[in-house]
Amino acid sequence: MSLKVGDIISFERTFTIEDVELFSKDSGDEGIHHVTPDEQGRLIVQGLLTATLPTKVGGDHNVLARTMDFEFLKPVFTSDTIKCEVTIEKYEKTDKNRTAIMATFLCTNQNEKQVLRGNFAGVIL
């Protein structure tokens, strides 16, 4: 799929307790809020695990990221379904026969509350 400025790529993911446990093990981020369930049996999802949503676009389109900015707005809990919308802001050939890309993103939970926003920039390999 070829991208162009103005394209919006949307996808969603529901985080599970297993997701948080695996990320805790791999990252070492084992804060008490990631390993102890709340009164509803939920764990708080690590911010960087939530941040894997917008990076999916990079994986899908062979982006070598140069910068990434994240603003974590609200906690995400296991069983939350997060929708991520990535908007392509820049997509142009460079003088080195690569394609520069810049995108903004917004992630919202199933209650339409914003949980994460930011941007990334890089090149397409």
Jmol script that loads the backbone (N, CA, C; Angstrom):
load data "model"
ATOM      1  N   MET A   1       0.846  -1.182   0.000  1.00  0.00           N
ATOM      2  CA  MET A   1       0.000   0.000   0.000  1.00  0.00           C
ATOM      3  C   MET A   1       0.884   1.236   0.000  1.00  0.00           C
ATOM      4  N   SER A   2       0.651   2.093  -0.941  1.00  0.00           N
ATOM      5  CA  SER A   2       1.411   3.328  -1.001  1.00  0.00           C
ATOM      6  C   SER A   2       0.705   4.395  -0.167  1.00  0.00           C
ATOM      7  N   LEU A   3       1.473   5.099   0.604  1.00  0.00           N
ATOM      8  CA  LEU A   3       0.915   6.137   1.470  1.00  0.00           C
ATOM      9  C   LEU A   3       0.969   7.490   0.773  1.00  0.00           C
ATOM     10  N   LYS A   4       0.119   8.404   1.247  1.00  0.00           N
ATOM     11  CA  LYS A   4       0.176   9.784   0.769  1.00  0.00           C
ATOM     12  C   LYS A   4      -0.252  10.704   1.910  1.00  0.00           C
ATOM     13  N   VAL A   5       0.114  11.950   1.803  1.00  0.00           N
ATOM     14  CA  VAL A   5      -0.250  12.938   2.812  1.00  0.00           C
ATOM     15  C   VAL A   5      -1.773  12.969   2.943  1.00  0.00           C
ATOM     16  N   GLY A   6      -2.214  12.969   4.179  1.00  0.00           N
ATOM     17  CA  GLY A   6      -3.647  12.998   4.472  1.00  0.00           C
ATOM     18  C   GLY A   6      -4.236  11.623   4.762  1.00  0.00           C
ATOM     19  N   ASP A   7      -3.535  10.567   4.398  1.00  0.00           N
ATOM     20  CA  ASP A   7      -4.041   9.227   4.701  1.00  0.00           C
ATOM     21  C   ASP A   7      -4.187   9.058   6.207  1.00  0.00           C
ATOM     22  N   ILE A   8      -5.247   8.383   6.612  1.00  0.00           N
ATOM     23  CA  ILE A   8      -5.456   8.030   8.013  1.00  0.00           C
ATOM     24  C   ILE A   8      -5.529   6.520   8.099  1.00  0.00           C
ATOM     25  N   ILE A   9      -4.661   5.959   8.899  1.00  0.00           N
ATOM     26  CA  ILE A   9      -4.602   4.513   9.097  1.00  0.00           C
ATOM     27  C   ILE A   9      -5.136   4.238  10.488  1.00  0.00           C
ATOM     28  N   SER A  10      -6.177   3.415  10.576  1.00  0.00           N
ATOM     29  CA  SER A  10      -6.814   3.115  11.861  1.00  0.00           C
ATOM     30  C   SER A  10      -6.738   1.622  12.155  1.00  0.00           C
ATOM     31  N   PHE A  11      -6.559   1.295  13.398  1.00  0.00           N
ATOM     32  CA  PHE A  11      -6.603  -0.086  13.860  1.00  0.00           C
ATOM     33  C   PHE A  11      -6.828  -0.056  15.354  1.00  0.00           C
ATOM     34  N   GLU A  12      -7.156  -1.213  15.918  1.00  0.00           N
ATOM     35  CA  GLU A  12      -7.388  -1.258  17.361  1.00  0.00           C
ATOM     36  C   GLU A  12      -6.857  -2.552  17.937  1.00  0.00           C
ATOM     37  N   ARG A  13      -6.694  -2.521  19.251  1.00  0.00           N
ATOM     38  CA  ARG A  13      -6.183  -3.670  19.980  1.00  0.00           C
ATOM     39  C   ARG A  13      -6.790  -3.660  21.379  1.00  0.00           C
ATOM     40  N   THR A  14      -7.133  -4.845  21.857  1.00  0.00           N
ATOM     41  CA  THR A  14      -7.574  -5.006  23.235  1.00  0.00           C
ATOM     42  C   THR A  14      -6.424  -5.622  24.013  1.00  0.00           C
ATOM     43  N   PHE A  15      -5.985  -4.950  25.067  1.00  0.00           N
ATOM     44  CA  PHE A  15      -4.857  -5.426  25.863  1.00  0.00           C
ATOM     45  C   PHE A  15      -5.327  -6.449  26.897  1.00  0.00           C
ATOM     46  N   THR A  16      -4.509  -7.478  27.098  1.00  0.00           N
ATOM     47  CA  THR A  16      -4.833  -8.556  28.031  1.00  0.00           C
ATOM     48  C   THR A  16      -3.830  -8.566  29.185  1.00  0.00           C
ATOM     49  N   ILE A  17      -4.176  -9.292  30.224  1.00  0.00           N
ATOM     50  CA  ILE A  17      -3.247  -9.483  31.344  1.00  0.00           C
ATOM     51  C   ILE A  17      -1.975 -10.161  30.842  1.00  0.00           C
ATOM     52  N   GLU A  18      -2.119 -11.134  29.944  1.00  0.00           N
ATOM     53  CA  GLU A  18      -0.939 -11.813  29.396  1.00  0.00           C
ATOM     54  C   GLU A  18      -0.026 -10.834  28.664  1.00  0.00           C
ATOM     55  N   ASP A  19      -0.601  -9.881  27.912  1.00  0.00           N
ATOM     56  CA  ASP A  19       0.211  -8.865  27.229  1.00  0.00           C
ATOM     57  C   ASP A  19       1.085  -8.111  28.234  1.00  0.00           C
ATOM     58  N   VAL A  20       0.464  -7.671  29.337  1.00  0.00           N
ATOM     59  CA  VAL A  20       1.181  -6.891  30.354  1.00  0.00           C
ATOM     60  C   VAL A  20       2.242  -7.753  31.025  1.00  0.00           C
ATOM     61  N   GLU A  21       1.918  -8.998  31.339  1.00  0.00           N
ATOM     62  CA  GLU A  21       2.891  -9.892  31.980  1.00  0.00           C
ATOM     63  C   GLU A  21       4.089 -10.144  31.073  1.00  0.00           C
ATOM     64  N   LEU A  22       3.845 -10.397  29.785  1.00  0.00           N
ATOM     65  CA  LEU A  22       4.950 -10.623  28.850  1.00  0.00           C
ATOM     66  C   LEU A  22       5.811  -9.375  28.684  1.00  0.00           C
ATOM     67  N   PHE A  23       5.163  -8.206  28.570  1.00  0.00           N
ATOM     68  CA  PHE A  23       5.916  -6.965  28.429  1.00  0.00           C
ATOM     69  C   PHE A  23       6.714  -6.677  29.701  1.00  0.00           C
ATOM     70  N   SER A  24       6.140  -6.971  30.863  1.00  0.00           N
ATOM     71  CA  SER A  24       6.860  -6.795  32.133  1.00  0.00           C
ATOM     72  C   SER A  24       8.130  -7.622  32.138  1.00  0.00           C
ATOM     73  N   LYS A  25       7.990  -8.873  31.716  1.00  0.00           N
ATOM     74  CA  LYS A  25       9.153  -9.776  31.696  1.00  0.00           C
ATOM     75  C   LYS A  25      10.206  -9.291  30.709  1.00  0.00           C
ATOM     76  N   ASP A  26       9.771  -8.921  29.497  1.00  0.00           N
ATOM     77  CA  ASP A  26      10.724  -8.505  28.466  1.00  0.00           C
ATOM     78  C   ASP A  26      11.379  -7.162  28.767  1.00  0.00           C
ATOM     79  N   SER A  27      10.614  -6.227  29.331  1.00  0.00           N
ATOM     80  CA  SER A  27      11.129  -4.867  29.535  1.00  0.00           C
ATOM     81  C   SER A  27      11.724  -4.647  30.915  1.00  0.00           C
ATOM     82  N   GLY A  28      11.343  -5.489  31.878  1.00  0.00           N
ATOM     83  CA  GLY A  28      11.758  -5.253  33.259  1.00  0.00           C
ATOM     84  C   GLY A  28      10.901  -4.217  33.964  1.00  0.00           C
ATOM     85  N   ASP A  29       9.879  -3.699  33.272  1.00  0.00           N
ATOM     86  CA  ASP A  29       8.977  -2.713  33.861  1.00  0.00           C
ATOM     87  C   ASP A  29       7.929  -3.460  34.680  1.00  0.00           C
ATOM     88  N   GLU A  30       8.254  -3.675  35.949  1.00  0.00           N
ATOM     89  CA  GLU A  30       7.397  -4.460  36.832  1.00  0.00           C
ATOM     90  C   GLU A  30       6.893  -3.631  38.002  1.00  0.00           C
ATOM     91  N   GLY A  31       6.523  -2.380  37.709  1.00  0.00           N
ATOM     92  CA  GLY A  31       5.949  -1.526  38.741  1.00  0.00           C
ATOM     93  C   GLY A  31       4.738  -2.201  39.360  1.00  0.00           C
ATOM     94  N   ILE A  32       4.464  -1.888  40.611  1.00  0.00           N
ATOM     95  CA  ILE A  32       3.383  -2.529  41.356  1.00  0.00           C
ATOM     96  C   ILE A  32       2.055  -2.434  40.607  1.00  0.00           C
ATOM     97  N   HIS A  33       1.827  -1.334  39.911  1.00  0.00           N
ATOM     98  CA  HIS A  33       0.580  -1.128  39.162  1.00  0.00           C
ATOM     99  C   HIS A  33       0.485  -2.019  37.919  1.00  0.00           C
ATOM    100  N   HIS A  34       1.615  -2.610  37.507  1.00  0.00           N
ATOM    101  CA  HIS A  34       1.610  -3.520  36.361  1.00  0.00           C
ATOM    102  C   HIS A  34       1.483  -4.982  36.793  1.00  0.00           C
ATOM    103  N   VAL A  35       1.641  -5.251  38.075  1.00  0.00           N
ATOM    104  CA  VAL A  35       1.608  -6.654  38.534  1.00  0.00           C
ATOM    105  C   VAL A  35       0.527  -6.927  39.580  1.00  0.00           C
ATOM    106  N   THR A  36      -0.082  -5.885  40.120  1.00  0.00           N
ATOM    107  CA  THR A  36      -1.132  -6.058  41.129  1.00  0.00           C
ATOM    108  C   THR A  36      -2.460  -5.575  40.565  1.00  0.00           C
ATOM    109  N   PRO A  37      -3.431  -6.465  40.412  1.00  0.00           N
ATOM    110  CA  PRO A  37      -4.726  -6.063  39.855  1.00  0.00           C
ATOM    111  C   PRO A  37      -5.452  -5.070  40.764  1.00  0.00           C
ATOM    112  N   ASP A  38      -6.252  -4.198  40.130  1.00  0.00           N
ATOM    113  CA  ASP A  38      -7.103  -3.282  40.886  1.00  0.00           C
ATOM    114  C   ASP A  38      -8.357  -4.036  41.347  1.00  0.00           C
ATOM    115  N   GLU A  39      -9.297  -3.323  41.960  1.00  0.00           N
ATOM    116  CA  GLU A  39     -10.508  -3.949  42.494  1.00  0.00           C
ATOM    117  C   GLU A  39     -11.370  -4.587  41.407  1.00  0.00           C
ATOM    118  N   GLN A  40     -11.134  -4.229  40.157  1.00  0.00           N
ATOM    119  CA  GLN A  40     -11.872  -4.823  39.037  1.00  0.00           C
ATOM    120  C   GLN A  40     -11.087  -5.934  38.348  1.00  0.00           C
ATOM    121  N   GLY A  41      -9.901  -6.260  38.912  1.00  0.00           N
ATOM    122  CA  GLY A  41      -9.078  -7.327  38.354  1.00  0.00           C
ATOM    123  C   GLY A  41      -8.215  -6.915  37.177  1.00  0.00           C
ATOM    124  N   ARG A  42      -8.088  -5.613  36.955  1.00  0.00           N
ATOM    125  CA  ARG A  42      -7.320  -5.100  35.823  1.00  0.00           C
ATOM    126  C   ARG A  42      -5.919  -4.692  36.249  1.00  0.00           C
ATOM    127  N   LEU A  43      -5.000  -4.740  35.308  1.00  0.00           N
ATOM    128  CA  LEU A  43      -3.664  -4.172  35.477  1.00  0.00           C
ATOM    129  C   LEU A  43      -3.567  -2.921  34.620  1.00  0.00           C
ATOM    130  N   ILE A  44      -2.691  -2.001  35.007  1.00  0.00           N
ATOM    131  CA  ILE A  44      -2.398  -0.855  34.147  1.00  0.00           C
ATOM    132  C   ILE A  44      -1.379  -1.303  33.101  1.00  0.00           C
ATOM    133  N   VAL A  45      -1.698  -1.036  31.849  1.00  0.00           N
ATOM    134  CA  VAL A  45      -0.825  -1.379  30.729  1.00  0.00           C
ATOM    135  C   VAL A  45       0.344  -0.400  30.716  1.00  0.00           C
ATOM    136  N   GLN A  46       1.558  -0.908  30.523  1.00  0.00           N
ATOM    137  CA  GLN A  46       2.731  -0.039  30.444  1.00  0.00           C
ATOM    138  C   GLN A  46       2.543   0.977  29.316  1.00  0.00           C
ATOM    139  N   GLY A  47       3.004   2.203  29.578  1.00  0.00           N
ATOM    140  CA  GLY A  47       2.905   3.246  28.558  1.00  0.00           C
ATOM    141  C   GLY A  47       3.586   2.851  27.266  1.00  0.00           C
ATOM    142  N   LEU A  48       4.760   2.247  27.380  1.00  0.00           N
ATOM    143  CA  LEU A  48       5.462   1.882  26.153  1.00  0.00           C
ATOM    144  C   LEU A  48       4.809   0.713  25.437  1.00  0.00           C
ATOM    145  N   LEU A  49       4.069  -0.120  26.156  1.00  0.00           N
ATOM    146  CA  LEU A  49       3.293  -1.158  25.477  1.00  0.00           C
ATOM    147  C   LEU A  49       2.147  -0.505  24.706  1.00  0.00           C
ATOM    148  N   THR A  50       1.491   0.452  25.313  1.00  0.00           N
ATOM    149  CA  THR A  50       0.453   1.204  24.607  1.00  0.00           C
ATOM    150  C   THR A  50       1.049   1.899  23.381  1.00  0.00           C
ATOM    151  N   ALA A  51       2.270   2.393  23.510  1.00  0.00           N
ATOM    152  CA  ALA A  51       2.931   3.122  22.427  1.00  0.00           C
ATOM    153  C   ALA A  51       3.290   2.221  21.244  1.00  0.00           C
ATOM    154  N   THR A  52       3.149   0.907  21.401  1.00  0.00           N
ATOM    155  CA  THR A  52       3.394   0.037  20.252  1.00  0.00           C
ATOM    156  C   THR A  52       2.300   0.165  19.198  1.00  0.00           C
ATOM    157  N   LEU A  53       1.160   0.734  19.575  1.00  0.00           N
ATOM    158  CA  LEU A  53       0.084   0.888  18.591  1.00  0.00           C
ATOM    159  C   LEU A  53       0.497   1.769  17.416  1.00  0.00           C
ATOM    160  N   PRO A  54       0.931   3.006  17.639  1.00  0.00           N
ATOM    161  CA  PRO A  54       1.309   3.814  16.473  1.00  0.00           C
ATOM    162  C   PRO A  54       2.562   3.297  15.770  1.00  0.00           C
ATOM    163  N   THR A  55       3.414   2.573  16.472  1.00  0.00           N
ATOM    164  CA  THR A  55       4.616   2.069  15.805  1.00  0.00           C
ATOM    165  C   THR A  55       4.294   0.938  14.839  1.00  0.00           C
ATOM    166  N   LYS A  56       3.081   0.378  14.936  1.00  0.00           N
ATOM    167  CA  LYS A  56       2.657  -0.662  13.988  1.00  0.00           C
ATOM    168  C   LYS A  56       2.721  -0.143  12.552  1.00  0.00           C
ATOM    169  N   VAL A  57       2.386   1.125  12.349  1.00  0.00           N
ATOM    170  CA  VAL A  57       2.453   1.699  11.009  1.00  0.00           C
ATOM    171  C   VAL A  57       3.879   1.608  10.479  1.00  0.00           C
ATOM    172  N   GLY A  58       4.841   1.879  11.347  1.00  0.00           N
ATOM    173  CA  GLY A  58       6.239   1.771  10.940  1.00  0.00           C
ATOM    174  C   GLY A  58       6.587   0.364  10.496  1.00  0.00           C
ATOM    175  N   GLY A  59       6.151  -0.610  11.268  1.00  0.00           N
ATOM    176  CA  GLY A  59       6.423  -1.996  10.897  1.00  0.00           C
ATOM    177  C   GLY A  59       5.740  -2.393   9.605  1.00  0.00           C
ATOM    178  N   ASP A  60       4.526  -1.914   9.413  1.00  0.00           N
ATOM    179  CA  ASP A  60       3.776  -2.255   8.208  1.00  0.00           C
ATOM    180  C   ASP A  60       4.355  -1.604   6.950  1.00  0.00           C
ATOM    181  N   HIS A  61       5.104  -0.494   7.118  1.00  0.00           N
ATOM    182  CA  HIS A  61       5.581   0.267   5.963  1.00  0.00           C
ATOM    183  C   HIS A  61       7.098   0.459   5.954  1.00  0.00           C
ATOM    184  N   ASN A  62       7.829  -0.360   6.718  1.00  0.00           N
ATOM    185  CA  ASN A  62       9.302  -0.348   6.723  1.00  0.00           C
ATOM    186  C   ASN A  62       9.896   1.009   7.063  1.00  0.00           C
ATOM    187  N   VAL A  63       9.313   1.658   8.078  1.00  0.00           N
ATOM    188  CA  VAL A  63       9.819   2.961   8.518  1.00  0.00           C
ATOM    189  C   VAL A  63      10.983   2.755   9.482  1.00  0.00           C
ATOM    190  N   LEU A  64      12.060   3.435   9.208  1.00  0.00           N
ATOM    191  CA  LEU A  64      13.170   3.536  10.155  1.00  0.00           C
ATOM    192  C   LEU A  64      12.965   4.853  10.894  1.00  0.00           C
ATOM    193  N   ALA A  65      12.478   4.752  12.135  1.00  0.00           N
ATOM    194  CA  ALA A  65      12.132   5.953  12.892  1.00  0.00           C
ATOM    195  C   ALA A  65      13.376   6.722  13.302  1.00  0.00           C
ATOM    196  N   ARG A  66      13.284   8.025  13.236  1.00  0.00           N
ATOM    197  CA  ARG A  66      14.358   8.905  13.709  1.00  0.00           C
ATOM    198  C   ARG A  66      13.921   9.635  14.967  1.00  0.00           C
ATOM    199  N   THR A  67      12.650  10.000  15.040  1.00  0.00           N
ATOM    200  CA  THR A  67      12.127  10.639  16.247  1.00  0.00           C
ATOM    201  C   THR A  67      10.745  10.076  16.538  1.00  0.00           C
ATOM    202  N   MET A  68      10.422  10.031  17.827  1.00  0.00           N
ATOM    203  CA  MET A  68       9.105   9.607  18.281  1.00  0.00           C
ATOM    204  C   MET A  68       8.773  10.415  19.527  1.00  0.00           C
ATOM    205  N   ASP A  69       7.609  11.046  19.536  1.00  0.00           N
ATOM    206  CA  ASP A  69       7.165  11.812  20.694  1.00  0.00           C
ATOM    207  C   ASP A  69       5.827  11.247  21.150  1.00  0.00           C
ATOM    208  N   PHE A  70       5.731  10.973  22.450  1.00  0.00           N
ATOM    209  CA  PHE A  70       4.524  10.414  23.034  1.00  0.00           C
ATOM    210  C   PHE A  70       4.045  11.302  24.175  1.00  0.00           C
ATOM    211  N   GLU A  71       2.747  11.537  24.235  1.00  0.00           N
ATOM    212  CA  GLU A  71       2.137  12.211  25.375  1.00  0.00           C
ATOM    213  C   GLU A  71       1.070  11.265  25.921  1.00  0.00           C
ATOM    214  N   PHE A  72       1.338  10.746  27.108  1.00  0.00           N
ATOM    215  CA  PHE A  72       0.444   9.786  27.743  1.00  0.00           C
ATOM    216  C   PHE A  72      -0.601  10.572  28.528  1.00  0.00           C
ATOM    217  N   LEU A  73      -1.859  10.459  28.123  1.00  0.00           N
ATOM    218  CA  LEU A  73      -2.925  11.308  28.640  1.00  0.00           C
ATOM    219  C   LEU A  73      -3.737  10.659  29.762  1.00  0.00           C
ATOM    220  N   LYS A  74      -3.998   9.372  29.650  1.00  0.00           N
ATOM    221  CA  LYS A  74      -4.776   8.637  30.659  1.00  0.00           C
ATOM    222  C   LYS A  74      -4.248   7.215  30.709  1.00  0.00           C
ATOM    223  N   PRO A  75      -4.399   6.551  31.860  1.00  0.00           N
ATOM    224  CA  PRO A  75      -3.948   5.161  31.922  1.00  0.00           C
ATOM    225  C   PRO A  75      -4.804   4.252  31.039  1.00  0.00           C
ATOM    226  N   VAL A  76      -4.158   3.204  30.567  1.00  0.00           N
ATOM    227  CA  VAL A  76      -4.824   2.141  29.812  1.00  0.00           C
ATOM    228  C   VAL A  76      -4.811   0.912  30.701  1.00  0.00           C
ATOM    229  N   PHE A  77      -5.930   0.208  30.755  1.00  0.00           N
ATOM    230  CA  PHE A  77      -6.068  -0.979  31.595  1.00  0.00           C
ATOM    231  C   PHE A  77      -6.259  -2.212  30.724  1.00  0.00           C
ATOM    232  N   THR A  78      -5.888  -3.370  31.299  1.00  0.00           N
ATOM    233  CA  THR A  78      -6.191  -4.607  30.598  1.00  0.00           C
ATOM    234  C   THR A  78      -7.697  -4.677  30.398  1.00  0.00           C
ATOM    235  N   SER A  79      -8.091  -5.222  29.312  1.00  0.00           N
ATOM    236  CA  SER A  79      -9.468  -5.323  28.799  1.00  0.00           C
ATOM    237  C   SER A  79      -9.914  -4.054  28.079  1.00  0.00           C
ATOM    238  N   ASP A  80      -9.118  -2.985  28.105  1.00  0.00           N
ATOM    239  CA  ASP A  80      -9.431  -1.798  27.313  1.00  0.00           C
ATOM    240  C   ASP A  80      -9.139  -2.088  25.839  1.00  0.00           C
ATOM    241  N   THR A  81     -10.020  -1.598  24.984  1.00  0.00           N
ATOM    242  CA  THR A  81      -9.792  -1.649  23.546  1.00  0.00           C
ATOM    243  C   THR A  81      -9.385  -0.255  23.105  1.00  0.00           C
ATOM    244  N   ILE A  82      -8.197  -0.166  22.542  1.00  0.00           N
ATOM    245  CA  ILE A  82      -7.640   1.125  22.145  1.00  0.00           C
ATOM    246  C   ILE A  82      -7.631   1.220  20.627  1.00  0.00           C
ATOM    247  N   LYS A  83      -8.230   2.301  20.132  1.00  0.00           N
ATOM    248  CA  LYS A  83      -8.225   2.590  18.702  1.00  0.00           C
ATOM    249  C   LYS A  83      -7.131   3.616  18.443  1.00  0.00           C
ATOM    250  N   CYS A  84      -6.323   3.341  17.442  1.00  0.00           N
ATOM    251  CA  CYS A  84      -5.235   4.247  17.080  1.00  0.00           C
ATOM    252  C   CYS A  84      -5.467   4.759  15.664  1.00  0.00           C
ATOM    253  N   GLU A  85      -5.412   6.071  15.515  1.00  0.00           N
ATOM    254  CA  GLU A  85      -5.515   6.695  14.201  1.00  0.00           C
ATOM    255  C   GLU A  85      -4.219   7.441  13.915  1.00  0.00           C
ATOM    256  N   VAL A  86      -3.550   7.032  12.859  1.00  0.00           N
ATOM    257  CA  VAL A  86      -2.289   7.636  12.439  1.00  0.00           C
ATOM    258  C   VAL A  86      -2.563   8.428  11.166  1.00  0.00           C
ATOM    259  N   THR A  87      -2.183   9.697  11.179  1.00  0.00           N
ATOM    260  CA  THR A  87      -2.388  10.571  10.025  1.00  0.00           C
ATOM    261  C   THR A  87      -1.038  10.890   9.401  1.00  0.00           C
ATOM    262  N   ILE A  88      -0.901  10.619   8.122  1.00  0.00           N
ATOM    263  CA  ILE A  88       0.345  10.912   7.413  1.00  0.00           C
ATOM    264  C   ILE A  88       0.383  12.409   7.104  1.00  0.00           C
ATOM    265  N   GLU A  89       1.387  13.076   7.651  1.00  0.00           N
ATOM    266  CA  GLU A  89       1.534  14.529   7.495  1.00  0.00           C
ATOM    267  C   GLU A  89       2.564  14.889   6.423  1.00  0.00           C
ATOM    268  N   LYS A  90       3.545  14.014   6.234  1.00  0.00           N
ATOM    269  CA  LYS A  90       4.601  14.257   5.242  1.00  0.00           C
ATOM    270  C   LYS A  90       4.977  12.913   4.648  1.00  0.00           C
ATOM    271  N   TYR A  91       5.119  12.877   3.329  1.00  0.00           N
ATOM    272  CA  TYR A  91       5.523  11.661   2.634  1.00  0.00           C
ATOM    273  C   TYR A  91       6.129  12.107   1.313  1.00  0.00           C
ATOM    274  N   GLU A  92       7.459  12.185   1.275  1.00  0.00           N
ATOM    275  CA  GLU A  92       8.105  12.716   0.073  1.00  0.00           C
ATOM    276  C   GLU A  92       9.474  12.094  -0.134  1.00  0.00           C
ATOM    277  N   LYS A  93       9.848  11.999  -1.408  1.00  0.00           N
ATOM    278  CA  LYS A  93      11.171  11.473  -1.776  1.00  0.00           C
ATOM    279  C   LYS A  93      12.256  12.439  -1.312  1.00  0.00           C
ATOM    280  N   THR A  94      13.386  11.870  -0.874  1.00  0.00           N
ATOM    281  CA  THR A  94      14.530  12.690  -0.481  1.00  0.00           C
ATOM    282  C   THR A  94      15.582  12.625  -1.581  1.00  0.00           C
ATOM    283  N   ASP A  95      16.616  13.425  -1.446  1.00  0.00           N
ATOM    284  CA  ASP A  95      17.689  13.419  -2.436  1.00  0.00           C
ATOM    285  C   ASP A  95      18.540  12.150  -2.362  1.00  0.00           C
ATOM    286  N   LYS A  96      18.353  11.342  -1.333  1.00  0.00           N
ATOM    287  CA  LYS A  96      19.114  10.096  -1.190  1.00  0.00           C
ATOM    288  C   LYS A  96      18.287   8.882  -1.628  1.00  0.00           C
ATOM    289  N   ASN A  97      17.269   9.139  -2.457  1.00  0.00           N
ATOM    290  CA  ASN A  97      16.408   8.086  -2.992  1.00  0.00           C
ATOM    291  C   ASN A  97      15.692   7.293  -1.909  1.00  0.00           C
ATOM    292  N   ARG A  98      15.346   7.982  -0.849  1.00  0.00           N
ATOM    293  CA  ARG A  98      14.517   7.414   0.204  1.00  0.00           C
ATOM    294  C   ARG A  98      13.241   8.237   0.281  1.00  0.00           C
ATOM    295  N   THR A  99      12.343   7.794   1.116  1.00  0.00           N
ATOM    296  CA  THR A  99      11.105   8.526   1.321  1.00  0.00           C
ATOM    297  C   THR A  99      11.038   8.976   2.768  1.00  0.00           C
ATOM    298  N   ALA A 100      10.917  10.271   2.981  1.00  0.00           N
ATOM    299  CA  ALA A 100      10.762  10.814   4.329  1.00  0.00           C
ATOM    300  C   ALA A 100       9.290  10.719   4.705  1.00  0.00           C
ATOM    301  N   ILE A 101       9.049  10.380   5.969  1.00  0.00           N
ATOM    302  CA  ILE A 101       7.682  10.270   6.458  1.00  0.00           C
ATOM    303  C   ILE A 101       7.580  10.955   7.811  1.00  0.00           C
ATOM    304  N   MET A 102       6.449  11.612   8.029  1.00  0.00           N
ATOM    305  CA  MET A 102       6.122  12.171   9.343  1.00  0.00           C
ATOM    306  C   MET A 102       4.639  11.948   9.540  1.00  0.00           C
ATOM    307  N   ALA A 103       4.276  11.524  10.746  1.00  0.00           N
ATOM    308  CA  ALA A 103       2.872  11.241  11.027  1.00  0.00           C
ATOM    309  C   ALA A 103       2.532  11.674  12.444  1.00  0.00           C
ATOM    310  N   THR A 104       1.267  12.002  12.646  1.00  0.00           N
ATOM    311  CA  THR A 104       0.739  12.254  13.980  1.00  0.00           C
ATOM    312  C   THR A 104      -0.203  11.104  14.308  1.00  0.00           C
ATOM    313  N   PHE A 105      -0.457  10.905  15.602  1.00  0.00           N
ATOM    314  CA  PHE A 105      -1.366   9.832  15.984  1.00  0.00           C
ATOM    315  C   PHE A 105      -2.167  10.220  17.218  1.00  0.00           C
ATOM    316  N   LEU A 106      -3.317   9.578  17.329  1.00  0.00           N
ATOM    317  CA  LEU A 106      -4.198   9.756  18.471  1.00  0.00           C
ATOM    318  C   LEU A 106      -4.797   8.400  18.799  1.00  0.00           C
ATOM    319  N   CYS A 107      -4.693   8.013  20.073  1.00  0.00           N
ATOM    320  CA  CYS A 107      -5.253   6.754  20.544  1.00  0.00           C
ATOM    321  C   CYS A 107      -6.357   7.051  21.551  1.00  0.00           C
ATOM    322  N   THR A 108      -7.487   6.383  21.364  1.00  0.00           N
ATOM    323  CA  THR A 108      -8.629   6.561  22.252  1.00  0.00           C
ATOM    324  C   THR A 108      -9.099   5.200  22.756  1.00  0.00           C
ATOM    325  N   ASN A 109      -9.698   5.202  23.954  1.00  0.00           N
ATOM    326  CA  ASN A 109     -10.212   3.942  24.491  1.00  0.00           C
ATOM    327  C   ASN A 109     -11.652   3.716  24.032  1.00  0.00           C
ATOM    328  N   GLN A 110     -12.234   2.621  24.494  1.00  0.00           N
ATOM    329  CA  GLN A 110     -13.585   2.242  24.086  1.00  0.00           C
ATOM    330  C   GLN A 110     -14.644   3.246  24.532  1.00  0.00           C
ATOM    331  N   ASN A 111     -14.289   4.137  25.449  1.00  0.00           N
ATOM    332  CA  ASN A 111     -15.193   5.203  25.895  1.00  0.00           C
ATOM    333  C   ASN A 111     -14.921   6.523  25.179  1.00  0.00           C
ATOM    334  N   GLU A 112     -14.104   6.457  24.126  1.00  0.00           N
ATOM    335  CA  GLU A 112     -13.723   7.617  23.316  1.00  0.00           C
ATOM    336  C   GLU A 112     -12.909   8.649  24.088  1.00  0.00           C
ATOM    337  N   LYS A 113     -12.243   8.217  25.156  1.00  0.00           N
ATOM    338  CA  LYS A 113     -11.337   9.084  25.910  1.00  0.00           C
ATOM    339  C   LYS A 113      -9.943   8.985  25.296  1.00  0.00           C
ATOM    340  N   GLN A 114      -9.304  10.135  25.089  1.00  0.00           N
ATOM    341  CA  GLN A 114      -7.951  10.140  24.550  1.00  0.00           C
ATOM    342  C   GLN A 114      -6.982   9.598  25.600  1.00  0.00           C
ATOM    343  N   VAL A 115      -6.147   8.635  25.197  1.00  0.00           N
ATOM    344  CA  VAL A 115      -5.182   8.049  26.126  1.00  0.00           C
ATOM    345  C   VAL A 115      -3.736   8.312  25.718  1.00  0.00           C
ATOM    346  N   LEU A 116      -3.495   8.560  24.432  1.00  0.00           N
ATOM    347  CA  LEU A 116      -2.132   8.751  23.949  1.00  0.00           C
ATOM    348  C   LEU A 116      -2.182   9.555  22.658  1.00  0.00           C
ATOM    349  N   ARG A 117      -1.241  10.499  22.533  1.00  0.00           N
ATOM    350  CA  ARG A 117      -1.094  11.210  21.268  1.00  0.00           C
ATOM    351  C   ARG A 117       0.378  11.529  21.070  1.00  0.00           C
ATOM    352  N   GLY A 118       0.710  11.861  19.823  1.00  0.00           N
ATOM    353  CA  GLY A 118       2.097  12.191  19.548  1.00  0.00           C
ATOM    354  C   GLY A 118       2.383  12.184  18.059  1.00  0.00           C
ATOM    355  N   ASN A 119       3.660  11.970  17.731  1.00  0.00           N
ATOM    356  CA  ASN A 119       4.084  11.955  16.341  1.00  0.00           C
ATOM    357  C   ASN A 119       5.364  11.162  16.190  1.00  0.00           C
ATOM    358  N   PHE A 120       5.658  10.806  14.961  1.00  0.00           N
ATOM    359  CA  PHE A 120       6.937  10.176  14.657  1.00  0.00           C
ATOM    360  C   PHE A 120       7.394  10.631  13.283  1.00  0.00           C
ATOM    361  N   ALA A 121       8.690  10.529  13.064  1.00  0.00           N
ATOM    362  CA  ALA A 121       9.279  10.872  11.768  1.00  0.00           C
ATOM    363  C   ALA A 121      10.424   9.925  11.483  1.00  0.00           C
ATOM    364  N   GLY A 122      10.666   9.688  10.200  1.00  0.00           N
ATOM    365  CA  GLY A 122      11.750   8.806   9.813  1.00  0.00           C
ATOM    366  C   GLY A 122      11.824   8.700   8.309  1.00  0.00           C
ATOM    367  N   VAL A 123      12.397   7.591   7.853  1.00  0.00           N
ATOM    368  CA  VAL A 123      12.504   7.317   6.422  1.00  0.00           C
ATOM    369  C   VAL A 123      12.004   5.918   6.140  1.00  0.00           C
ATOM    370  N   ILE A 124      11.524   5.726   4.930  1.00  0.00           N
ATOM    371  CA  ILE A 124      11.108   4.411   4.462  1.00  0.00           C
ATOM    372  C   ILE A 124      12.339   3.740   3.864  1.00  0.00           C
ATOM    373  N   LEU A 125      12.611   2.550   4.315  1.00  0.00           N
ATOM    374  CA  LEU A 125      13.779   1.818   3.779  1.00  0.00           C
ATOM    375  C   LEU A 125      13.463   1.169   2.449  1.00  0.00           C
TER     376      LEU A 125
END
end "model"
wireframe off; spacefill off
backbone 0.3
color backbone group
